[in-house]
Amino acid sequence: MSDTATHHHPTPRDYWAIAGILFVITAVEVAVFYIEALKSGEAPILIVLSAVKFVLVVGWFMHLKYDLKRYRGLFYIGLVAAPILFGAVLFTFGVLIGN
């Protein structure tokens, strides 16, 4: 589909399906928090699940899925750049190296 092509808008059923998926992801996040065996990998798991939820919410509820590709690119650049920047700040203050 090209950037200028017409698109079909999501139906209420689509919104309910996405809401159901978001509910399941949230339930998994809560379960991960309470499962002792996952404590060592808890943070990365929760970060990935949060990123998936971000993409779903931005793509469907903000209609980014139907926007121009360059606008979607800006959101995805932010999704990648924000953790890199956060890690750089943590590294700068010595949090990641144990000082």
C-alpha positions in Angstrom: 0.0 0.0 0.0 1.4 3.4 -0.9 1.5 6.4 1.4 -1.4 8.1 -0.5 -3.6 5.1 -0.9 -6.9 5.0 0.9 -7.2 2.7 3.8 -9.9 1.0 5.7 -10.5 2.3 9.2 -10.5 -0.1 12.1 -13.9 -1.4 13.2 -15.1 -1.7 16.8 -14.2 -5.4 16.6 -10.6 -4.5 15.8 -10.4 -2.2 18.8 -11.8 -4.9 21.1 -9.3 -7.4 19.7 -6.4 -5.0 20.4 -7.8 -4.2 23.9 -7.9 -8.0 24.5 -4.3 -8.4 23.4 -3.3 -5.5 25.7 -5.2 -7.1 28.6 -3.3 -10.4 28.0 0.0 -8.6 27.8 -0.7 -6.7 31.1 -1.8 -10.0 32.8 1.6 -11.5 31.7 3.4 -8.5 33.1 1.7 -9.0 36.4 2.5 -12.7 36.4 6.1 -12.1 35.6 6.4 -9.8 38.6 5.0 -12.6 40.9 6.9 -15.6 39.5 10.1 -16.0 41.6 11.9 -18.0 38.9 11.8 -15.0 36.6 13.3 -12.5 39.0 16.7 -12.4 37.3 15.1 -11.6 33.9 12.2 -9.6 35.2 13.4 -6.2 33.9 14.2 -7.2 30.3 10.9 -9.1 30.0 8.9 -6.2 31.3 10.7 -3.8 29.0 10.0 -5.9 25.9 6.3 -6.3 26.9 6.0 -2.6 27.4 7.6 -1.9 24.0 5.1 -4.3 22.4 2.2 -2.5 24.2 3.6 0.9 23.0 3.7 -0.2 19.4 0.1 -1.6 19.6 -1.3 1.6 21.2 0.5 4.0 18.9 -0.3 1.9 15.8 -4.0 1.3 16.5 -5.4 3.8 18.9 -3.3 6.7 17.5 -3.9 5.5 13.9 -0.2 5.6 13.2 -0.6 2.4 11.3 -2.4 4.4 8.6 -0.1 7.4 8.6 2.7 8.2 6.2 5.7 5.9 6.5 8.0 8.8 7.5 5.8 9.6 10.5 5.9 6.0 11.6 9.6 6.1 11.2 9.8 9.0 13.7 8.0 7.0 16.3 10.1 3.9 15.8 13.3 6.0 15.9 12.1 7.3 19.3 11.4 3.8 20.5 15.0 2.8 19.7 16.7 6.0 20.7 15.0 6.5 24.1 16.5 3.3 25.7 19.9 4.1 24.2 19.8 7.6 25.6 18.6 6.2 29.0 21.4 3.7 29.1 24.0 6.4 28.2 22.7 8.6 31.1 22.9 5.6 33.5 26.4 4.8 32.3 27.4 8.5 32.7 26.3 8.5 36.3 28.0 5.2 37.0 24.9 3.2 37.6 25.7 0.6 35.0 29.3 0.1 36.0 28.7 -0.2 39.8 30.4 3.0 41.0 
